[in-house]
Amino acid sequence: MPEVVQPELTDETTWRIEFFVPSALLEAYVGPIAIDKGSEWRANFYKCGDDTSHPHPHWGAWSPVDELNFHLPRCFGSLGFAGQRISSR
């Protein structure tokens, strides 16, 4: 989408995202990893809308949070890996 949407979308909008994170990117921070089929990780994904043309800032999280802080492990959701084994070893 362009940086500014004119006219602004006022109807309810559904967003979807799909992405690929190379294991080498994660390994730069945590060392060698291997993700087996059936593995489960805990995480959260969020969207911050604090600099928009709407009159009030808004935020959204994939896994609900109990305060305006998206870095709370107690609020993380589960990510399941169903594909083949991922490893850079």
PyRosetta script that sets phi, psi and omega in degrees:
from pyrosetta import init, pose_from_sequence

init()
pose = pose_from_sequence("MPEVVQPELTDETTWRIEFFVPSALLEAYVGPIAIDKGSEWRANFYKCGDDTSHPHPHWGAWSPVDELNFHLPRCFGSLGFAGQRISSR")
pose.set_psi(1, 154.9)
pose.set_omega(1, 176.6)
pose.set_phi(2, -69.8)
pose.set_psi(2, 163.3)
pose.set_omega(2, -179.3)
pose.set_phi(3, -59.4)
pose.set_psi(3, -39.9)
pose.set_omega(3, 177.6)
pose.set_phi(4, -121.0)
pose.set_psi(4, 126.9)
pose.set_omega(4, 178.8)
pose.set_phi(5, -98.5)
pose.set_psi(5, 112.1)
pose.set_omega(5, 178.9)
pose.set_phi(6, -125.9)
pose.set_psi(6, 123.6)
pose.set_omega(6, -3.4)
pose.set_phi(7, -73.2)
pose.set_psi(7, 153.8)
pose.set_omega(7, -178.8)
pose.set_phi(8, -63.2)
pose.set_psi(8, 142.1)
pose.set_omega(8, 176.7)
pose.set_phi(9, -72.0)
pose.set_psi(9, 123.0)
pose.set_omega(9, -179.9)
pose.set_phi(10, -108.5)
pose.set_psi(10, -16.2)
pose.set_omega(10, 178.0)
pose.set_phi(11, -75.9)
pose.set_psi(11, 156.0)
pose.set_omega(11, 175.7)
pose.set_phi(12, -58.5)
pose.set_psi(12, 134.9)
pose.set_omega(12, -176.6)
pose.set_phi(13, -124.4)
pose.set_psi(13, 135.1)
pose.set_omega(13, 176.6)
pose.set_phi(14, -102.1)
pose.set_psi(14, 127.5)
pose.set_omega(14, 179.9)
pose.set_phi(15, -109.8)
pose.set_psi(15, 143.2)
pose.set_omega(15, 174.1)
pose.set_phi(16, -133.1)
pose.set_psi(16, 147.4)
pose.set_omega(16, 177.8)
pose.set_phi(17, -139.7)
pose.set_psi(17, 141.5)
pose.set_omega(17, 174.8)
pose.set_phi(18, -136.5)
pose.set_psi(18, 136.1)
pose.set_omega(18, -178.4)
pose.set_phi(19, -151.1)
pose.set_psi(19, 163.9)
pose.set_omega(19, 179.8)
pose.set_phi(20, -120.2)
pose.set_psi(20, 129.2)
pose.set_omega(20, 176.9)
pose.set_phi(21, -115.0)
pose.set_psi(21, 114.3)
pose.set_omega(21, 178.6)
pose.set_phi(22, -61.2)
pose.set_psi(22, 138.1)
pose.set_omega(22, -179.6)
pose.set_phi(23, -60.8)
pose.set_psi(23, -28.9)
pose.set_omega(23, 179.2)
pose.set_phi(24, -61.2)
pose.set_psi(24, -32.6)
pose.set_omega(24, 177.9)
pose.set_phi(25, -63.8)
pose.set_psi(25, -46.1)
pose.set_omega(25, 178.8)
pose.set_phi(26, -67.7)
pose.set_psi(26, -40.3)
pose.set_omega(26, -177.3)
pose.set_phi(27, -64.7)
pose.set_psi(27, -24.5)
pose.set_omega(27, 177.1)
pose.set_phi(28, -62.8)
pose.set_psi(28, -23.4)
pose.set_omega(28, -178.5)
pose.set_phi(29, -104.2)
pose.set_psi(29, -31.9)
pose.set_omega(29, -173.0)
pose.set_phi(30, -120.9)
pose.set_psi(30, -1.0)
pose.set_omega(30, -177.0)
pose.set_phi(31, 87.4)
pose.set_psi(31, -176.4)
pose.set_omega(31, -175.9)
pose.set_phi(32, -57.0)
pose.set_psi(32, 138.0)
pose.set_omega(32, 177.2)
pose.set_phi(33, -131.5)
pose.set_psi(33, 157.5)
pose.set_omega(33, 172.0)
pose.set_phi(34, -139.9)
pose.set_psi(34, 131.2)
pose.set_omega(34, 179.5)
pose.set_phi(35, -115.6)
pose.set_psi(35, 112.2)
pose.set_omega(35, 179.4)
pose.set_phi(36, -88.9)
pose.set_psi(36, 151.4)
pose.set_omega(36, 173.5)
pose.set_phi(37, -53.0)
pose.set_psi(37, 131.5)
pose.set_omega(37, -178.3)
pose.set_phi(38, 93.1)
pose.set_psi(38, -7.2)
pose.set_omega(38, 177.4)
pose.set_phi(39, -62.8)
pose.set_psi(39, 153.9)
pose.set_omega(39, 177.8)
pose.set_phi(40, -132.3)
pose.set_psi(40, 131.1)
pose.set_omega(40, 174.1)
pose.set_phi(41, -117.3)
pose.set_psi(41, 162.2)
pose.set_omega(41, 176.3)
pose.set_phi(42, -115.2)
pose.set_psi(42, 136.6)
pose.set_omega(42, -176.2)
pose.set_phi(43, -164.7)
pose.set_psi(43, 177.0)
pose.set_omega(43, 170.9)
pose.set_phi(44, -144.7)
pose.set_psi(44, 152.9)
pose.set_omega(44, 176.6)
pose.set_phi(45, -128.6)
pose.set_psi(45, 142.0)
pose.set_omega(45, -174.9)
pose.set_phi(46, -144.6)
pose.set_psi(46, 163.1)
pose.set_omega(46, 177.0)
pose.set_phi(47, -129.3)
pose.set_psi(47, 128.7)
pose.set_omega(47, 178.1)
pose.set_phi(48, -109.5)
pose.set_psi(48, 128.6)
pose.set_omega(48, 177.1)
pose.set_phi(49, -121.7)
pose.set_psi(49, 64.3)
pose.set_omega(49, -177.0)
pose.set_phi(50, -100.4)
pose.set_psi(50, -2.0)
pose.set_omega(50, 178.6)
pose.set_phi(51, -133.4)
pose.set_psi(51, 63.7)
pose.set_omega(51, -178.4)
pose.set_phi(52, -121.3)
pose.set_psi(52, 175.0)
pose.set_omega(52, 178.8)
pose.set_phi(53, -82.2)
pose.set_psi(53, -4.9)
pose.set_omega(53, 176.5)
pose.set_phi(54, -69.6)
pose.set_psi(54, 151.1)
pose.set_omega(54, -177.0)
pose.set_phi(55, -67.2)
pose.set_psi(55, -19.9)
pose.set_omega(55, -177.6)
pose.set_phi(56, -130.5)
pose.set_psi(56, 137.5)
pose.set_omega(56, 174.3)
pose.set_phi(57, -59.8)
pose.set_psi(57, 153.7)
pose.set_omega(57, 178.5)
pose.set_phi(58, -144.3)
pose.set_psi(58, 153.3)
pose.set_omega(58, -179.5)
pose.set_phi(59, -140.0)
pose.set_psi(59, 152.8)
pose.set_omega(59, 176.4)
pose.set_phi(60, -144.2)
pose.set_psi(60, 145.3)
pose.set_omega(60, 179.6)
pose.set_phi(61, -130.3)
pose.set_psi(61, 144.4)
pose.set_omega(61, 177.3)
pose.set_phi(62, -64.1)
pose.set_psi(62, -44.1)
pose.set_omega(62, 176.3)
pose.set_phi(63, -108.8)
pose.set_psi(63, 124.3)
pose.set_omega(63, -175.0)
pose.set_phi(64, -53.4)
pose.set_psi(64, 141.9)
pose.set_omega(64, 176.7)
pose.set_phi(65, -112.8)
pose.set_psi(65, 151.4)
pose.set_omega(65, -178.0)
pose.set_phi(66, -98.2)
pose.set_psi(66, 4.3)
pose.set_omega(66, 171.0)
pose.set_phi(67, -157.4)
pose.set_psi(67, 163.5)
pose.set_omega(67, -177.2)
pose.set_phi(68, -75.7)
pose.set_psi(68, 71.8)
pose.set_omega(68, -179.8)
pose.set_phi(69, -156.2)
pose.set_psi(69, 116.1)
pose.set_omega(69, -174.9)
pose.set_phi(70, -93.3)
pose.set_psi(70, 9.5)
pose.set_omega(70, -177.7)
pose.set_phi(71, -111.8)
pose.set_psi(71, 39.2)
pose.set_omega(71, -177.3)
pose.set_phi(72, -107.4)
pose.set_psi(72, 103.5)
pose.set_omega(72, -179.2)
pose.set_phi(73, -53.3)
pose.set_psi(73, -30.7)
pose.set_omega(73, -179.9)
pose.set_phi(74, -65.1)
pose.set_psi(74, -18.6)
pose.set_omega(74, -178.9)
pose.set_phi(75, -104.9)
pose.set_psi(75, 3.4)
pose.set_omega(75, -178.8)
pose.set_phi(76, -68.4)
pose.set_psi(76, 149.5)
pose.set_omega(76, 173.5)
pose.set_phi(77, -98.6)
pose.set_psi(77, 174.4)
pose.set_omega(77, -178.3)
pose.set_phi(78, -98.1)
pose.set_psi(78, 135.2)
pose.set_omega(78, 174.1)
pose.set_phi(79, -110.5)
pose.set_psi(79, 121.8)
pose.set_omega(79, 178.7)
pose.set_phi(80, -103.9)
pose.set_psi(80, 140.7)
pose.set_omega(80, 179.4)
pose.set_phi(81, -106.6)
pose.set_psi(81, 115.6)
pose.set_omega(81, -175.8)
pose.set_phi(82, -103.8)
pose.set_psi(82, -14.5)
pose.set_omega(82, -175.9)
pose.set_phi(83, -80.0)
pose.set_psi(83, -161.2)
pose.set_omega(83, -179.0)
pose.set_phi(84, -76.4)
pose.set_psi(84, 167.9)
pose.set_omega(84, 179.6)
pose.set_phi(85, -60.0)
pose.set_psi(85, 137.1)
pose.set_omega(85, 177.2)
pose.set_phi(86, -113.2)
pose.set_psi(86, 124.9)
pose.set_omega(86, 179.1)
pose.set_phi(87, -159.3)
pose.set_psi(87, 144.0)
pose.set_omega(87, 176.1)
pose.set_phi(88, -110.1)
pose.set_psi(88, 7.5)
pose.set_omega(88, -179.6)
pose.set_phi(89, -79.8)
pose.dump_pdb("model.pdb")
